[in-house]
Amino acid sequence: MSTFSIFLVLITIVCFLLIIVIMVQNPKGGGLSSSLGGSTQMGGVQKTTDFLDKSTWTLAGILIILILLSSLSFTGNMGDANSKILDDKEVATPKTATPAPAKPAETPKK
């Protein structure tokens, strides 16, 4: 399995986790914290929103880093001997010169 494929799998997993964390949040500040009840359950409302906020930023940062690393690994493989864009036959064949276009015939003035 190539390094690009590994990065692709990791990026997919992080994207899935990021979607879950964002969907749990409520845009008005409720989200998971409002469904938990009072401030005495599971560390309170503030702790839940802090955790969701930190996990969103952490997953977004990891996603950016993985994307940058995957692009570096993809461009690093371009110089390998096995990855050729052109065949050796195409490089070895000489190119023929194209003739210059003929001038159009002049029309006589009246």
MOURQUI-V415908 format. One record per residue. N is the residue number from 1. RES is the residue in three letters. PHI is phi in radians with two decimals (none if undefined). OMEGA is omega as a letter, one per 20 degrees, with the letter a starting at -180 (NA if undefined). D_LAST is the distance of its C-alpha to the last C-alpha in whole Angstrom. Layout:
n/res/phi/omega/d_last
N/RES/PHI/OMEGA/D_LAST
N/RES/PHI/OMEGA/D_LAST
//
This chain:
n/res/phi/omega/d_last
1/MET/none/a/77
2/SER/-1.35/a/74
3/THR/-1.16/r/74
4/PHE/-1.13/r/71
5/SER/-1.17/r/73
6/ILE/-1.13/r/76
7/PHE/-1.11/r/74
8/LEU/-1.13/r/72
9/VAL/-1.16/r/76
10/LEU/-1.11/r/77
11/ILE/-1.10/r/74
12/THR/-1.13/r/75
13/ILE/-1.13/a/78
14/VAL/-1.12/r/78
15/CYS/-1.09/r/75
16/PHE/-1.09/r/78
17/LEU/-1.12/r/81
18/LEU/-1.14/r/78
19/ILE/-1.10/r/77
20/ILE/-1.10/a/81
21/VAL/-1.12/a/82
22/ILE/-1.23/a/79
23/MET/-1.21/r/80
24/VAL/-1.24/a/84
25/GLN/-1.32/r/83
26/ASN/-1.86/a/82
27/PRO/-1.10/r/80
28/LYS/-1.64/r/82
29/GLY/1.70/a/85
30/GLY/-1.49/r/87
31/GLY/0.99/a/86
32/LEU/-1.15/a/89
33/SER/-1.17/r/91
34/SER/-1.31/a/91
35/SER/-1.45/r/92
36/LEU/-1.43/r/95
37/GLY/1.79/a/97
38/GLY/-1.27/a/99
39/SER/-1.39/a/99
40/THR/-1.57/a/102
41/GLN/-1.58/r/100
42/MET/0.84/r/99
43/GLY/1.50/r/98
44/GLY/1.58/a/97
45/VAL/-1.19/a/94
46/GLN/-1.11/r/92
47/LYS/-1.15/a/93
48/THR/-1.19/r/91
49/THR/-1.19/r/88
50/ASP/-1.11/a/88
51/PHE/-1.13/a/89
52/LEU/-1.15/r/86
53/ASP/-1.16/r/84
54/LYS/-1.17/a/84
55/SER/-1.21/r/84
56/THR/-1.12/a/80
57/TRP/-1.16/r/79
58/THR/-1.15/r/81
59/LEU/-1.13/r/79
60/ALA/-1.14/r/76
61/GLY/-1.13/r/76
62/ILE/-1.10/r/77
63/LEU/-1.09/r/74
64/ILE/-1.11/r/72
65/ILE/-1.11/r/74
66/LEU/-1.13/r/74
67/ILE/-1.15/r/70
68/LEU/-1.13/r/69
69/LEU/-1.15/r/72
70/SER/-1.19/r/70
71/SER/-1.22/r/67
72/LEU/-1.18/r/68
73/SER/-1.23/r/70
74/PHE/-1.22/r/67
75/THR/-1.28/r/64
76/GLY/-1.21/a/67
77/ASN/-1.42/a/67
78/MET/-1.20/a/64
79/GLY/-1.57/a/65
80/ASP/-1.20/r/67
81/ALA/-1.24/a/67
82/ASN/-1.40/a/67
83/SER/-1.79/a/64
84/LYS/-1.98/r/61
85/ILE/-1.46/r/57
86/LEU/-1.89/r/56
87/ASP/-1.31/r/58
88/ASP/-1.14/a/58
89/LYS/-1.13/a/56
90/GLU/-1.21/a/53
91/VAL/-1.29/a/54
92/ALA/-1.34/a/55
93/THR/-1.33/r/51
94/PRO/-1.33/r/49
95/LYS/-1.58/r/45
96/THR/-1.54/r/42
97/ALA/-1.37/r/39
98/THR/-1.53/a/36
99/PRO/-1.21/r/33
100/ALA/-1.22/a/30
101/PRO/-1.18/a/27
102/ALA/-1.27/r/24
103/LYS/-1.29/r/21
104/PRO/-1.22/a/18
105/ALA/-1.18/a/16
106/GLU/-1.37/r/13
107/THR/-1.61/a/9
108/PRO/-1.22/r/7
109/LYS/-1.48/r/4
110/LYS/-1.69/NA/0
//
